[in-house]
Amino acid sequence: MNLLTLLAVGLPILSGPDARLQVSFGDDGSRLSYSIVYDGKTLVAPSRLGLQTNEADYTQLDVVSVDSEEIRDTYVLDRIKASRIDHAALRAVLHCTNPDGRKIDVEWHLTDHDAAFRYLLPREGETGSVRVLAEASAFQFPEGTTGFLTPQSDAMTGWKRSKPSYEEFYSFDAPLDRRSQYGHGYTFPGLFRVGDDGWVLVSETGVDSRYCASHLSDYDPATGYTVAFPMPEENNGNGTVEPAFALPGATPWRTLTVGADLAPIVETTVAFDVVEPRYTTTRAYRYGKSSWSWIVWQDASMNREDQVAYIDLAAAMGWPYILIDAGWDQEFGHEGMAELVSYARSVGVDVFLWYSSSGWWNDIVQSPVNVMCDPLARKPEMRWMESIGVKGIKVDFFGGDKQETIRLYEAILSDADDHGLMCIFHGATLPRGWERMYPNYVGSEAVLASENMIFGQNHCDLESKYAALHPFLRNTVGCMEFGGVFLNKRLNRANGAPGPGGRVFGTQRRTTDAAELAIAVLYQNPIQNFALTPNNLTDAPAAALDFLREVPTTWDETRLIDGYPGRNIVLARRHGAAWYVAAINASDEPLTLDVRAIEARLGGTASVLSTGKDGLQRTAAAKKPLRIPKDDGAVLVIR
């Protein structure tokens, strides 16, 4: 099949392998634009292309010629929603010039549901580098489109002036003409419903030390959303907002995933398809579940007795890791931490250690500080960690998207791999293809995560709503280290026991135990820092503990069964021969789960974890559909 058609005016129409997705190009006064049609319906209206650099203005472009090739790619990646990716695509390069004859290429990568593009700049003459001043790339949608978006926050605000950290609330099915909450646009990814015609997911990937991370501008009726660069105030004003790279060079990829329904949105792998590893590793990394004292027991748990209790919890659950959070350096020092790591390893548990990223761009006092930001301090610290057997680090409080900050992420990852350390990032930007680019990258927060449930009841009240959102949006483009799965009903150390004066302290979980178990499957991250507490070994249902011992953290395949963002979701993930199907309902209307139909679709027989009259129950099979009320859920394990 011819996947590229040249019109009489010389502008191409590109088609995905099955020809249902088509990208066409227009020319309005030399302003090159693209639009996307799927199954004959326009999902992306004419949207501008181009960028402006310190060397030339490429916002007015003529297409001189087009090269294209059909490609097939197969790769294995053990930290995303599928372990083996086989995909066919059209690669097309539009060779363009600006009015001064300066050359620029626009490269496209099209699959059946994905359209990704980036800009390629050649080296012309003696100039060997370029600064990008602005990008004209836009995303315009047909009238009536609504969005699921989260705003880019003000810089240098929030906890100890550490924002932006991608930790804001979302709008659901909102009209596009509204101004974002802070007036700085919206973070990637953005999900758009084009009426009854289909869905579009917009994001970016392939961001490394050679560029900044971007976001969507506020909406302009004339142009739609455009790619926006970081704010000057980010990272306390350090670093430029204008990315620079050597020539020849390329920008990151802008990605659009489209479909008549939501399955292609949830199942897409485009964030990883178009990137390449930045370095190889000689290390064999192991993934799995972890205990974590801070999420419920908070700062007061940074003492030996409590950390040993959480090490013993991980050992009792058969989990390979414990995350030891902020303040360990002050409580234990390096010598005391070496002894604690030795104890953990003696019972089969390995350690992740928390660090602040900060140096000169925020007011964080949680320690260790001034280590990960400084290569002269970072490298000996990592040698020490390797010498005592630490397996990973969690680095927190980055607070910016400038190229300078992206360089720090990459430097930490590269140095950590030299010492066999996996990296989790919190208070951080969205990962953009990093699972394939960096072999020791194992997750980022970049979401209003579990800690907020401790700090505010409204976050508990909204837990199921966001659990029914993130697999469609935040988690579909990259790992999401949420740190959830609570079995305490009160999110405090006492788990609902009265405190002084008979008062009961702590926020209250609204979800059922079955819903919390569903979250263990719904949220994808190769290292899962679950929120169990030592008391759960005796006060939680045995069926819940058994499930949390067995549930994997890596997946071979992911399929959307049903759902609507923020209302409900039924999601299937396969590990080996077993399917884990998770359902959660955030709607006032009950969700009906037809177990027999799901068994027929996936093949096999289900054991069911659901809510019965006495709480969580495990049944060998369901003879009739399950009725799941609001804030409830269920898990099927199909073999």
N, C-alpha and C positions, 0 to 999 in steps of 0.2 A: 504494500500500500504506500502511495506517495504521501509522506507526512509533511511535505512542504509544497505550497502552491504560490507561484508568483503572479500577482495581479498585473494588469496592463500598465499600471503606474509604477510598477517595480516594487511595491510593498508586499511582503509575504503574508500568508496565512499559515500558521504552524498548527499541527495536529498531534495529539498524543497517540500512543500506539494503537488504541482501539477507536480512534477518530471521534470519540464523543466530546473530548475537550479540544477546543480550538482557540488559538490566540491570534488575533488579527491586529494590524497596525494601521494607523492613520497619520495624516500629515496636515496639521492646521497651521499654515504659515511657517513651515519648517520646524514646528514643535512636534516632535515625534511622540505618538501616544500608542498605547496598546489597549485592547479590551479582551475579555474572556467570555466565551460562550460554552455552555455545557448542555448537551442534548437539545440544542437549538434555542436555549434560553440564556439571555445575557445576565451573567452573575457579577461581572466587573465591567462597569461602563468605561468609555474612553478615559484613560489616565496617563498623565505625562511621564516621560522618561527624560533622563539627562542629569548632569551635575556640573558644578562650577568649581574650577580649581584656581590656584594662584598663577597658573601658566596659561590657562585658556578657559573660555566659556563654552561648555558643551550642552547648553540648554536648548539650542537650535541645531537640529541634526537632520542630515539627509542620508538615506540608506543608499550606499553605493553598490553593495553586492551582499549575497547571503551564501554561507556555507552550511551544510547540514550533514549529519550522519545519524544512523540508528545505532544505538548501543545497548548492550546487555551487561549487567554488572551483578556479581554475587559476592557477598562478603559476610563474615561471621562477626557478631558483636554481642557480648554476653551481658551487657548492662542496660539494654533498652527493652522495649515492649516485645521484641521478637529477636531470636538468636541468630537466624539465618535469613538474609534478605536477598531475594532474587527479583530484580526489576528490569524492565525494558524501558527505554527512554529515547526521545529525540533530542539530540544536541544540535543546536543551531546558533550560528554567530552572525549577527547583523553588523557588517562592516560599515561604519558611518563616518562622516566628516562634518565639521562645523563650518560656518560661513567663511572662515579663514583657511579652510583646508586642513585643519588639525584632525588627526585620526583618533577614533575611539570605537571600540567594539562593544556590543551588547550581547552577552552570551545567555542563551536560554536552555533550560533543561526541563523537558516535558515528559511526564508519565501519564497514566490514565486519569489521574486526579490531581496532579501537582504541576504547577508552573513556577519555576524559580529563575531568577535572572540576576546578573551582576554586570559590572562595567570593567572592561579591560583597557588599560592605557599603555600604549607602546612607549619606548624610549625614542624620542626624536631629537636629533642634534646632540648637544653636549649636556643637556639637562638630565640629571640622573635621579631626581626625586620630585615629589609633588605634594602639595597640601590641598586637601579637599575643603573648600570653603562652605559649600552647601550642596545638598542633593535634591533634585527636582522630582525624584521618583514619587509617584502618587498612587492612591488607591481610591477610586471613585465608584460609587455603587448606585444602582437604579433607585428611583423614588420608592419610598415605602420600606427600605431596608432598615433593620434595627440591629443594635450591637450589644455584645456582651464584652464590657471593657473595664479596665481598672486604671485610675489616673496616675500619671507621673507626679510624684509629690514635690513639694518645695524642697530645695536643697538646704543642708545644714540645719535641719529641724529634727524633731523626734528625740528619742533617747540619746542624750549626750551628743546631739547634733550629728547623728550618723546616717540620716536619710540623704538621698533616696535609697530604699532597700527593697522595693517591690513588695511592700506589705500594706496595701490599701484595699478597701472594699471594692467590690465589683458592682456595676450596673447591669441589669438583666433586661434584655429586649428593649433597650432604650432607643429613642429616636436619635438620629445622627446629628441633628442640628444643635444639640445642647453643648455648652461649654464644659470642659473638664473641670473637676472640682478645684484644682489649683491653677488652672490656666496654662499648664505646660504640656497638654496632650495626654497620651495614653501609652502605657508600657506594652511591649510585645509579650505574648501574642494577643491579637484581637479576633473575635469570632463574630461573624455577621450573618444574619438570616435575611435572605433576599425574598421576602414574602413567602409564597408557597412554591417558588421556583427552585430554591436550593440554599446551600450554605457555603460560606467562604471563611477560611482561617488564614490570617495574615501574620507572618512573623519574619525573622531573619535568622541566618545561620552562618557558620564559618567565621565568626568574629574571633580574632586572635590579637597578638601584640602589634599587628600591622594596621590596626584600625580601632576606632572607638565602637562602643555599643550604641545603638540608635533606638528611637521610639517613634510612635506616631504623633504627629502634630494634632492640635485641635482641628475640628472639621471646618472646611471652607466650602460652601455650596458650589463655588466655581471650580474648584480643583479636587475636592475630596480631602483625604488625609495625605500628608506628605511625610517623608522620612525626616525626622528631626534629630539633631545632634545634642549632646549633653549641655547642661546649663553651665555658664561660667563659674557659678558659686560652688559647684560640686567639689568635693574633696578640699574644702576650705580655700577654693580658688587656685589650687595647685594644678598645673597642667593646662594645656590648650584644649579648646573644644573642637579644633580642626584636626582631623586625623591626617597623617602623612605617611607615605610609603615610597619605597624605591621603585624606579622604573626599569623594565616593564613591571606592572603590578596590577592588582585587582582589588575591587571593593568586596565586602561580604555579599552573600546571596540574600535577596529578598524573595520570600517564599509565599505562594498562594496555593492553598489546598481547597478544592471545590468538590461538591457532590450534590446530588439530588436529595440525599439524606445525610445523616450524621456519621454513618459508619466510616467513610473515607477520612473524616476529620479525626476520629479517635484512632484509626489504624495507620495513619500516615507515618512514613519514615523519612520524609524528604529532608528533615533537619540533619540526617546522617548520610543520606544518599549522595549528596553533592560535595561533601568535605573529605579530606584525606588526613591520615595521622600526621601529627606534627613531629612526633618522635616515636621510636620503637622502644620496647622495654625488654629487659632480660628477667624481669620479676614475674612470679606467678601469684596473682592476687586472689584472695578468697573473700567471698561476699557472704552476707548473712545478717542475722538479727543481733540486736544489742540491747542491753539494759542501760538505764540512764537515770541517775538519781535526781538531777536538777529539775526535771520537768514537773515533778510533783513535790518533792521534798525541798527544792529550791536551795538557796545559798547556804542555809544552815546545815545541809548534808555534806559539806566539804570537810569531812573528818574521817579518820580511819575506820571507826566502827561502822558508819553508814556506807562508806565505799566498799568495805568488805561484805556488808549485807547485800549490796547490789552485785558484787562479783559472785557471791553465792547464789543469788537469784538467777543470773545468767547461766551458771553451772547447772542449777536444778532444772532449768528450762532447756538445756542443751544448746544454748546460744553461744556463738563463738566470740562475742565481743561485749565490752563495757565501754561507754563513753564517760570519761572523767572530765567534768566541766571546769568553769572558770575558778580561779583562786587556788588551784592545786599547788602552784609554786610557792605560795605564801604559807600554806598549811603543811606541806610535806617537804618542800625543797627537792632538789634533784636526787639527793641521797635517799630521802624517804619515798620518793616516787619509784625509784629503782627497786626498793624493797616491796612496794605494793604491786608493781608489775610482776615481780617474781612470784608473789603469792598468787596472783591471778593466773599466771601461766601454770602454776602447780596444780590448779583445778580445771585446766583446759580452757581458760578464757584469756583472750588477748585484749589489748588496750588501744583506744583512741584517746588522744589528749586535745583539750581545747586551747586555742590561742586567739588573742586579738590580732587583727591585721594592722592595727592602728599605729601610727607614728605621729604625724603632724597635721592630720586633717579632721580629727574629732576630739571629743573630751572623754573618751572611754577610760574608765579606771579598772575595769575587770581585767585581771592579769592571767597570764603573762602578756605584757605590752612591749612594744618596741623591739620585737624579735622577728616576726614574719615579714615586716616591711623593710628590714635591713639585711642585705645579703651577708654582711660581715658577722652579724649575730645569728642569722638563720642557718647558715651552713654548719657551724659547729653544734648548734642545737639539734639539727637533724642527725648529725653523726652520733650524738649522745643518745637520741631516741633509738636509733638502729642498734646501738650497742647494748641497750637494756631490753630490746625486744618489742618496743612499741610498733604497732602496725598501721596507725593512721592518725591524721590530725583533722580537727574541725576548726576552721579559721573564720572569724566572725567580724562584723562591723566594717565593711568596705566603704559603702556610702558614695558610689559614683560610677559613671559609665565612660569616663574619659579614656583616651588611649593609654595614658599613663597608668590608670588603674587596671586596664586589661593586661598591660605588661606585667603588673604585679601578680595577677592570677597565674599567668603563664610561667613566670619565674618561680613561684611557689611550687607549682605542679612539677616543673622540670627538676628542680632541686630535690623535691620530695621523692620522685621516682628513683633518683640516684641512691636513695637510702631505703627503698622498699616501703615507702609510706603512701597510703591512699589519702585522698583529700576530699573533705566535705566543706562546702562554703555556706555560711549563714550571714544574715544581714547583707545580702549579696545580690548581684545582678542575675538575670535569667541566663541559664546555660544555653549556648548557641552552637550545637553540634559537638560539644566538648567530650561526650562519651566516646566518639570515634577519634577525635583529635588527640586526646590525652589518655593514655592507657591506665593511669592511676586516679583518674577523676571518678568519684563515686557519688556525687549528688550535691545539689544546692537547695537552699530554702526558697528564696524569691517568692514568698507567698505569706499570707497571714496564717502562720502555722500554729501548732498546738499550744505554744506558750501563751498565746492570747486567751485561750480558754481558762487558763489559771488566773489571768488578770482581769477578766471581765465576763459577767454572766451573759451579755449579749452574744459573745462569741460561742458560748455553749448552746445558746438558743438557735444559732445559725449553723451548727455543725453539720447537720444532714444536708442543708441547702448547698453548702460549699462542697461537701462530699459528692453531691450530684452535679457539680459544676466542673471541678478540676480535671477529671478524665477527658472532658471535651475541650479543655482550654489550656490551663497552665501545664498540666502533667503530660499532655499529648505531644509537646515539643521537646521535652527533656525531663531528666530525673527530678523528682521533687521530694526533698528530705523534710517531711512534715513532722515526724516525731509523734504520731498519734497512737491510737488504740489504747484507750483508757478502760480499765476494769474497776477502778474506784468510782463510786457514785458521787461522792464529794471529792473535789480535786484538791485534797490536802492530805497531810500526813495521817490525820486521824480517820479519814474516810467516813466522815459523818458522825463520829463520836463527839459528844458535847465537850466543849472546852470550859475555861473558867466562867463561872456564873451560869453554867448550863447552856450557853450559846453554842450553836453549831456554825463553824466557820467554813469558808471555802465556797467556790462556785459549784454549781450542781449540774452534772451531766444530764442532758435530756434524752440522749439516745439509749436504746436497749443494748445489751451485750451482743446480740446478734448483729446489730448495726456496726458496732465497733469492730467485730471480726471481719465484717465486709470491707471495712476501710483498709484492713491489712492487705487485701487483694486489689481494691480500687486504686490505691496510691502506689505508684511504681517507683522504686528506688532500690539499688542493689544492696545498700546497707540501710537497714531499717532500725532506727532507734525508737523502740516501742516504749510506751508510757506505763508499763506494769510497775507495781511496787511490791516489796517483799511480802506484805500482808496478803497479796493476791494469791500466793501459794496455798493459803488456807481458807480465804474467804471468797474466792472466785469459783465459778462452776468448773468442775473437772473437765467438762467437754470443751470449755473455752481454752483452758491451759493446754489440753491435748492438741487442739487445732493450732495454737500459736507455737507449739513445738514443731509441728509438721509443715506449716505453710511456707512455701519458698519465697525468696526475694528476687529471684531471677526467672525469666519467662522465655518460652520458645515461640509463643504465638499469642496474639491478642485479638479478640473479636467483640464488637459491640452487638449485644442482643437487642437492646431497646433503651429508650430513655429520651429525656429532654433536659437541657442544661438548667440546673437549679431546681428541678422538680423531682426527678427520679432517674435512676440508671440501673441497668442490668448489664454487667460486663463479664466476659469470659476470658480467662488467661490460662494458657496451657504450660505445664512444666513436665517434660517427659511425656508419659502416656496419660497423665491425669489433668483434667480440666477443673479449674477453680472458678466458680461462677458467683459473683458478688452482686447483691441487690441492696439498694437503699432507697427509702422514700422520704422526700421532704415536702410532699404535697398533702393538702388536707384530704384529697381523694385517695382512698386505698389503692395500692399497687397490687395487681394480680400477677402472680408468678406461676406460669404453667410449667411445672417441673417435667412432665411427660414430654411436652413439646421440645424443651431444651435438651432432654436426654436424646430424643430422636435426631435433633439437629447436630449435636456434638458426638453422639455415639457413646454408649455405655450406660451404667446405672449410677444414680446419684445417692449419696448419703447427704442428709439435710440438717443444717444447723439453723434453727429458727426460734422464735419466741412462742412458748406455750403458756398455759395457764399458770404454771409455777416458775416461769422464767425461761432461760435458755434450755433448749432440748435438742438432742440429736436423734434423728430417726433414720432408719435404714432406707426408706423410700417414702415419697409422697404420693398417696393415691388420688389426691385431688389438688387443684391449684392452691397455692398459698395466698392468703390475703394479708398484705403487709401495710399496716397503718403508718401514719406520719411518725418520723423519727425512729422507725423500726427498719430492720433489714433481714437478710438471710444469706447463707452461703451454701452452695452445693459443691460437693466434691464428686466428680464424675470419673469413673474408671471403667 
